[in-house]
Amino acid sequence: MAAVAEGTRARPRRSRIFSHPADVHCASYNVIVLLCYGTAFWLWLHPETSGLDGWQARLAFVLGAGFLLGWISGVNVGVNFHNHTHRPIFRSPALGRWFGHVWTFSGGWPAYYWYHSHVVVHHANLLHEQRDWTLPRRRADGRFENIYTYVLLHWPWRYVPHLVRDFSLRRGGPWVRRRALKDGLIFLALWSIPWFIDPWMALGLWLFPQWIANGVIMGSGMYVQHAMSEGLADGPGHYHSNTFLSRFFNLTMFNIGYHVEHHEYPQVHWSALPRFHKKLRERFVREGVHVVPYGYYHAAHKCTRPFQTEDGFSEFVGDQARGYERPLELVPARRAARALTDSEAPATHLTG
Amino acid sequence: MSLSSGRTLRALGAWLGHSLFPLVALALIAGTVLWGPWVTLALAIVWWNVVTRIG
């Protein structure tokens, strides 16, 4: 009897569908996002019930609902599907592939195209000026371009030519062209549905949200994840990314704020990142990692202050969470002063 | 509180937390039927401003 009891000792719960029990939240998020689109479309198509019966009312609805749809779509692809690209959430690879198609089309992406941009391009070539074309371009002093320039230009204007070139050159593997063609066709079939139902609805509640998702939400997120004050070549080991500690932000954004941790150990499950951060904390303090007490939203809010983007940027890259103060030799101003003393010449890449 | 109800509450809390943004979006979009599109627009702006301050 004792042996039986020992044999049936409680084991950690395992899901038959999901790779990790917490991954149910990723799938659930996508289902609610699609429900939001369905609801918005229904209201647009039934003006007698919704009261959307004039162009002013429709414009207000597009601006309000369209912005909300774009916001959640940006998170759905840039954070949520992103988790799936690193660690597939389903046990079945086929289910993962097909769920992927209905995961990214509402964000304006074929699933494989986003995987390629993020894993093959961004993670494998992080901050390389030519090879990592997903990030903001650099100014002469090494800093990122202005956040507004990046938000307005990167999607789709810069992404599309890079994707075409990468797929033509089979970047990622010999099978890339076939996969890109297949995913592109599936995407077009799904993405075109709202255009057949009502082109004006598709423009306001489909294309506009996808610009918000990619330009505003994912664009500003990418910007603040990797924005830094000094030249990478001279920076300490972890200056490729920033870590954001806000609990509200990390709860609602699948712990994406632990971004230094994520880039160094992309196979760590998203739900384990807060515990993983605690393990790395001392090392981060010692190495002067940029850690801030808020999340991306507040960071982007600082960097996008109208007519004060440079001040906001400087404020953001200078912020440091309490308890994570950098060792003096790693403080940018100290390093600049030391470089000046050593060489008796201005260190423009540090002082810009 | 029993162990299972505690687990259920934690799971519900985690779901509400992780899905907060799409749930709020769903409520605001569906609520257009009750309060009209201008209020939806105003609430979206207020919600965005709240989040950019706390997140």
Chai-1 contact restraints between the chains, C-beta under 6 A:
chainA,res_idxA,chainB,res_idxB,connection_type,confidence,min_distance_angstrom,max_distance_angstrom,comment,restraint_id
A,H25,B,H18,contact,1.0,0.0,6.0,A-B,restraint_1
A,S28,B,S19,contact,1.0,0.0,6.0,A-B,restraint_2
A,Y29,B,S19,contact,1.0,0.0,6.0,A-B,restraint_3
A,Y29,B,P22,contact,1.0,0.0,6.0,A-B,restraint_4
A,I32,B,S19,contact,1.0,0.0,6.0,A-B,restraint_5
A,I32,B,P22,contact,1.0,0.0,6.0,A-B,restraint_6
A,V33,B,P22,contact,1.0,0.0,6.0,A-B,restraint_7
A,C36,B,P22,contact,1.0,0.0,6.0,A-B,restraint_8
A,C36,B,A25,contact,1.0,0.0,6.0,A-B,restraint_9
A,C36,B,L26,contact,1.0,0.0,6.0,A-B,restraint_10
A,C36,B,I29,contact,1.0,0.0,6.0,A-B,restraint_11
A,T39,B,I29,contact,1.0,0.0,6.0,A-B,restraint_12
A,T39,B,A30,contact,1.0,0.0,6.0,A-B,restraint_13
A,A40,B,I29,contact,1.0,0.0,6.0,A-B,restraint_14
A,L43,B,T32,contact,1.0,0.0,6.0,A-B,restraint_15
A,S50,B,T32,contact,1.0,0.0,6.0,A-B,restraint_16
A,S50,B,V33,contact,1.0,0.0,6.0,A-B,restraint_17
A,G51,B,G36,contact,1.0,0.0,6.0,A-B,restraint_18
A,A57,B,P37,contact,1.0,0.0,6.0,A-B,restraint_19
A,A60,B,P37,contact,1.0,0.0,6.0,A-B,restraint_20
A,A60,B,W38,contact,1.0,0.0,6.0,A-B,restraint_21
A,A60,B,L41,contact,1.0,0.0,6.0,A-B,restraint_22
A,F61,B,P37,contact,1.0,0.0,6.0,A-B,restraint_23
A,L63,B,L41,contact,1.0,0.0,6.0,A-B,restraint_24
A,G64,B,T40,contact,1.0,0.0,6.0,A-B,restraint_25
A,G64,B,L41,contact,1.0,0.0,6.0,A-B,restraint_26
A,G64,B,A44,contact,1.0,0.0,6.0,A-B,restraint_27
A,A65,B,I29,contact,1.0,0.0,6.0,A-B,restraint_28
A,F67,B,A44,contact,1.0,0.0,6.0,A-B,restraint_29
A,L68,B,A25,contact,1.0,0.0,6.0,A-B,restraint_30
A,L68,B,A44,contact,1.0,0.0,6.0,A-B,restraint_31
A,I72,B,F21,contact,1.0,0.0,6.0,A-B,restraint_32
A,I72,B,P22,contact,1.0,0.0,6.0,A-B,restraint_33
A,I72,B,A25,contact,1.0,0.0,6.0,A-B,restraint_34
A,S246,B,G55,contact,1.0,0.0,6.0,A-B,restraint_35
A,F248,B,I54,contact,1.0,0.0,6.0,A-B,restraint_36
A,F248,B,G55,contact,1.0,0.0,6.0,A-B,restraint_37
A,F249,B,G55,contact,1.0,0.0,6.0,A-B,restraint_38
A,L251,B,G17,contact,1.0,0.0,6.0,A-B,restraint_39
A,T252,B,L20,contact,1.0,0.0,6.0,A-B,restraint_40
A,T252,B,F21,contact,1.0,0.0,6.0,A-B,restraint_41
A,G295,B,G55,contact,1.0,0.0,6.0,A-B,restraint_42
A,Y297,B,V51,contact,1.0,0.0,6.0,A-B,restraint_43
A,Y297,B,T52,contact,1.0,0.0,6.0,A-B,restraint_44
A,Y297,B,G55,contact,1.0,0.0,6.0,A-B,restraint_45
A,H298,B,T52,contact,1.0,0.0,6.0,A-B,restraint_46
A,H301,B,T52,contact,1.0,0.0,6.0,A-B,restraint_47
